[in-house]
Each structure stands twice: as C-alpha cells, then as structure tokens.
C-alpha cells in the first residue's frame, strides 16, 4: 500500500474521526439537521452531536440506524474523505413551521 504523503493527515485519520467527518458530510449533503437525523434513525438527539464531535464512540448498531436513515451503506461512514475540506454548515436555527404574517 502506498500512502500519499500530500494527504498524510487524511491517510492517518482514525476510525472515529472518519465516522465523525462522513456522518456530518452526508447529513449536510442531505440537508438534515442533527435532530431530524436522530428522529429518523430512532436514536437520542445528543448522539449525533456527540458522534460528530468525536466524544461518543458509536456501536455498529447505531451506525446502522444512522446510515439507514440517510439512505447510505454503513461502509460510507468509514471512507477516507477525498480532501481535507469540511462540509459546509447548515443554516443555524429551526425552520419556521408557520408562514410569516403579511
């Protein structure tokens, strides 16, 4: 196996960091908030945040639930990122469920 030294930090990325990076990347690509993903996956809302900040080490069962809720294979959560660019953040705050008066 040849390691690209230009991307050494990515090649050396451990499993927890890969899961955190990919979970956030896929979640943001699909426009899901952490809360929405947690509800869809049937997990506690704090888990998603804790996984993304690498403070919680999820079980395979939790990863299965999260990947199913996002419509991806669980293996996608362990892929090396193609580059070091983090996914863009979602807009802060909750979406309004009512139309504004006017």
C-alpha positions as CSV (number, residue, x, y, z in Angstrom):
1,X,0.0,0.0,0.0
2,X,1.3,3.4,-1.0
3,X,0.4,6.4,1.2
4,X,0.1,9.7,-0.4
5,X,2.3,12.0,1.8
6,X,0.5,15.1,0.5
7,X,-2.6,13.8,2.2
8,X,-0.8,12.2,5.2
9,X,-3.2,13.6,7.8
10,X,-6.2,12.1,5.9
11,X,-4.5,8.7,5.4
12,X,-3.7,8.7,9.2
13,X,-7.3,9.6,10.1
14,X,-8.6,7.1,12.7
15,X,-12.0,5.4,12.5
16,X,-13.7,7.7,15.0
17,X,-12.6,10.8,13.0
18,X,-13.7,9.2,9.7
19,X,-17.1,8.4,11.1
20,X,-17.5,11.9,12.5
21,X,-16.4,13.5,9.2
22,X,-18.5,11.3,7.0
23,X,-21.6,11.5,9.2
24,X,-21.5,15.3,9.1
25,X,-20.7,15.4,5.4
26,X,-23.6,13.0,4.4
27,X,-26.0,14.7,6.8
28,X,-25.3,18.1,5.5
29,X,-25.4,17.0,1.8
30,X,-28.9,15.7,2.5
31,X,-30.0,18.9,4.3
32,X,-30.7,17.1,7.6
33,X,-30.3,18.7,11.0
34,X,-28.8,16.6,13.8
35,X,-32.2,16.5,15.4
36,X,-34.0,15.3,12.2
37,X,-31.4,12.6,11.6
38,X,-31.7,11.4,15.2
39,X,-35.5,11.2,15.0
40,X,-35.4,9.4,11.6
41,X,-32.8,6.9,13.0
42,X,-34.5,6.4,16.3
43,X,-31.6,7.5,18.4
44,X,-31.2,10.1,21.1
45,X,-30.6,13.5,19.5
46,X,-27.5,14.1,21.6
47,X,-25.8,11.0,20.0
48,X,-25.5,12.7,16.6
49,X,-23.7,15.7,18.0
50,X,-21.5,13.6,20.2
51,X,-20.5,11.4,17.3
52,X,-19.7,14.4,15.1
53,X,-17.6,15.9,17.8
54,X,-15.9,12.6,18.5
55,X,-17.0,12.5,22.1
56,X,-19.1,9.4,21.7
57,X,-17.9,6.1,20.2
58,X,-21.0,4.7,18.5
59,X,-21.8,1.0,18.3
60,X,-22.2,-0.7,14.9
61,X,-25.9,-0.8,15.7
62,X,-26.1,2.9,16.0
63,X,-24.1,3.4,12.8
64,X,-26.5,1.0,11.0
65,X,-29.5,3.1,12.1
66,X,-27.9,6.4,11.1
67,X,-26.8,5.2,7.7
68,X,-30.2,3.7,7.0
69,X,-31.9,6.9,7.9
70,X,-29.6,8.8,5.5
71,X,-30.0,6.1,2.8
72,X,-26.4,5.1,2.5
73,X,-24.5,1.9,3.2
74,X,-22.8,1.8,6.6
75,X,-19.4,1.5,4.9
76,X,-19.7,5.1,3.7
77,X,-19.2,6.2,7.2
78,X,-15.6,4.8,7.2
79,X,-14.5,6.2,3.8
80,X,-11.4,8.4,3.7
81,X,-12.5,12.0,2.8
82,X,-11.5,12.9,-0.8
83,X,-9.9,16.1,0.5
84,X,-9.5,18.0,3.8
85,X,-12.4,20.4,3.2
86,X,-15.0,20.0,5.9
87,X,-18.7,20.0,4.7
88,X,-20.4,23.4,4.9
89,X,-22.5,24.0,8.0
90,X,-26.3,24.0,7.8
91,X,-28.1,27.3,8.5
92,X,-28.5,27.8,12.2
93,X,-31.8,27.7,14.0
94,X,-35.0,25.8,13.4
95,X,-37.0,26.1,10.3
96,X,-40.2,28.0,10.8
97,X,-43.3,25.9,10.6
98,X,-45.6,28.9,10.0
99,X,-45.7,31.5,7.3
100,X,-44.9,35.0,8.4
101,X,-47.9,37.3,8.5
102,X,-48.1,39.8,5.9
